[in-house]
């Protein structure tokens, strides 16, 4: 499955916050730090199973991957914009009564009700919106601090190719992420 970000809101931590934490007073590493912010946020999202940035996603999948529907990788999903199936070059947008949206534990699914539609599918697409509720500041202070610590760790260990760097994150960050993952469930 291929996920593409169509729109994204502001990141939960800023370059200025990272530079303050690392005590950096120049802009020589700004591009690197911005990439590390994005990488850290992606790691946190994958680890916790929740989106920390409001986003609109498009997912594209093949019939072999789709089964009875789509598994949506990021939560919490608040709306489904569209579900489309391509059958022999003809793109069909499914109506609301042709699929259902389900949430089981921390996973979200789009289940296509009429399986005959999928039998001839060459590919399928869904566009969905992931965002927190109306809370203007949905990311907890602990999670924001964990992201900052993760960026700092990546920055301070750049160029390190040891197994420690490749296979682990700092235990303090892991503890924060684990507590946030449990809170989300």
N, C-alpha and C positions, 0 to 999 in steps of 0.2 A: 504494500500500500504506500502511496506517496501522499504526504501531507504538504500543503502549500499555505503559507500565511498570506491572506489577502489584505488584511488590515490589522494594525496593532496599535494599542494605546501606549502610553508612556511606561517606561521601565520602572520597577519599584525602587531601584536605587539609581543615584545619579553619579556621573563622572566626578562631580565635586565632592560627594560623600566618600567615594573611593580614594580620591587624592588626599582628602583630609585624614582618613584612616591610615594611609600609607605615608603620610607626611611628605607629599610630593608638591613642590611649589613651581614646577615648570610644566610645559605642555609637550615635551619631547615624546612622551609615552601615551598620549591621549588616545591615539588610534588603537594601540595595543590594549589599553585598559577598556575601551569600549567593546572590543572583541571579547575580552575576558568577562565583561559583564554579561554579554549575550550568552556566552558558553556556560557561565555559572547558572544563569537563570534556566537555561535548557536542562542542565544537569538536575537542578532542583525540581523542575517540572516533571522530568522523567522519574526521579526518585520518589516524589510524593504522589504523583498521579493527578496533580491539580495544576491548573494554569495560574500563574501569578501575574499575568498580564492579560487584560481583555483583548481577545483576538477574534477575527473572523477567519475560519479555515476552509480550505477545499481539500477533500480527500478524493483520490482517484485509485481505483483498484481493478483487478482483473477478475474474471469469473472464478478462477481457482481460489482466489483469496476471499471472495465475498461470502461464500456459503449461503446463508439465508439473509444476510444483510451486512451492515457495516459495524465494526467496533470503532468507537470514537476514542482516540488516544488521550485527549485532554478533557478535564472536567473543571468546574461544573458547566455543562451545556445548558444554555437557557433557551435556545431556539434553533430550529432547522430551517434554513433558507430554501433549500431545494434538494431533491433527490432525482437524479437522471440516470437512465439506463440507455446504453447504445446497443441496439440490436441490428446487426448487418448494415451499419452506416446510418441508421435512423435513430436519432436521439429522441427519447421519450421522457418527458418530465412527469414523475409520478404525482398523483393527487394525494391529498392528506389521508384519504380513505384506503390508499394502496400500501401504506407503511405505518408502522407505529414506532414510537420512541420509548425505549425502556431503560431504566436505571436499575442495576443489580449491584449492590455493595458499592464499590467505587468505580464501576465500569458503566459506560453508556453505550447503547446500541440503537441502530436503526434497523428494524426488522421489516423486510419486504413481505407483505402478506400473500401476494400472488406469486408463487414460486415459478410459474410458467414464464413469467416475465424474465426471470434470471436464466432460464435454460438456454436461451438464444443470445444472451448478453455477450458482447465482445469486451466491453468495459462498463464501469459504473462510476458515477461521481455523486458526491454529496457536498453541500456547502452548509456549514453550521457555525454558530456563534458560541464562543466560550467566554463567559465573563462571570464575575461575582455578582451578587445581588446589588441592591442600590447603595451599598456601603461605599462611600467615596475613597476609603482607605482600607481595602480588603486584606492587604498583606500584613500579617502580624509583625510587631517589632522584632520578635525573635527570629522570624523567617527572614526579614530584611537584614538583620544582623548576620544571620547565617550566610546570606548571599554575599555580603560585604567581606566576611571572613574567607569565603571560598575564592572570591576574586583576589584577595590579598595573597592567599596561599598559592594560587596559580601564578600570580605575578612574581612572588618571591622564589618560586621553584621553577621558573621558566628555564628551559634548556636541560632540566634534570630528566634523564631517561631511565632512572632506576626503577625497579619493580615497585618500590614504595610509592613513587610518584604516579606510576601508571595504574596501580591497582587499588589505591586507597585514597580517602579524603581524610582530613584531620578529624580525630575523634570528636572534637567539640562541634564541628559542623555536622557530622553524622548524628550526634545526639539531638541537635536542634531539628534536623530534617526528619528524624524518626518520630520525634514528638509531634511535629506538624502533620506528618502522615497519619498518625494515630488520631489526632484531633479531627482530621478531614473525614476519616472513616466514620 
